[in-house]
């Protein structure tokens, strides 16, 4: 069943006073329970697409449907996880995780019950009363993921959440992310610039062209889980995506 | 370390009093121009015993507190409004910069015309002194908020009043403290300056009485009280608040 449908999404940027077409008509469908990774040359607008899906930006043309209803504004049914986490430094870890619940007016005891569950899932229980600056970058991204999961969103939108992590921490979180996905059965759209990350996580990898971006191909990866970054069985997929991206990256280099 | 720095401070102040006493003993200037530390201490003592000092301090502090509280509420509201609404910034924003350059006490004539020689007039001067420092720092603070903080909060459903109280104000708080520190200092100058002109209770009034009676030890005594209150408020309230917030954010 179609969870999210992108219909001819067009978005312009302002560049040196000139309008620059970043998204040139994006069409694809995300099924309920999909783990979709978006890859493409840098600057192709994949993060912009995610923000449009979150309702944080408006497309210039086209629309995105969530459960057949057009997205008009942002809301907690589509929770975004930001590259740098965007955790609030004035709140303790638990209060960060409970932020959206508090906004929704959920009473304290119930909030604690929910946050306890996700703090435990993300192995953050003993950091519940820490401030975010006391945590490592990896721990902070766990908090960001917990903060998103407590909202029980229809879709999780993740914008390069592991880009700033060291390789070991990232490999660990890649495995955990798959377990979370299997456990919660969430629909996830995950933007990454790492081809290997996309093949480990995604059951679909959506390859964007250079701007004005369209969808070049959607690669399906039906492979056992949990997959590891070093799985050799993923290499053919990585090669395929790499070959798809190469001319796009070249086009990007030539256009600058 | 802390004890050592405290020792230095004490030694410094003792040194000042000794030099002061020595100058008095040397009799460079007559006593009615340059009082001895003893004269000043005696003046403070009498003031404390007959209660005029406490009434003066209490009156000035109440005016400061009332004016500062109004300036904080108004300054935060105005600062957020300027930071979030482009038109407000382009119009009111430019005026605020100009208004901030007016010394607090320059509002006193207007206050006297509008409010007469009343508490309200002095509080008006205090608000006028403190308001724009709070406004400008709030504006800068809100403008400096990581846009992802606001996007994340809106994404989680925060809007309107919740966005302001749960995200904009706490996120801008390190800047707000700077605004408070500047604002109260301007406000305090406003209070004392206005009291000099209004001659209506308070420390500035006592200072003026000292001048009218040519009682130089009272003048100096009141100046010392005004300064000490400044040190105490800054050190006890604002420095602590700042340290606490900085520590919490991991900035220190």
Interface residues (C-beta under 8 A of the other chain):
Chain A: X51 X54 X55 X56 X74 X75 X76 X78 X79 X80 X82 X84 X86 X88 X89 X90 X91 X99 X100 X102 X103 X104 X131 X132 X133 X134 X147 X151
Chain B: X146 X148 X149 X151 X152 X153 X154 X155 X156 X157 X158 X162 X166 X167 X170 X171 X173 X245 X248 X249 X250
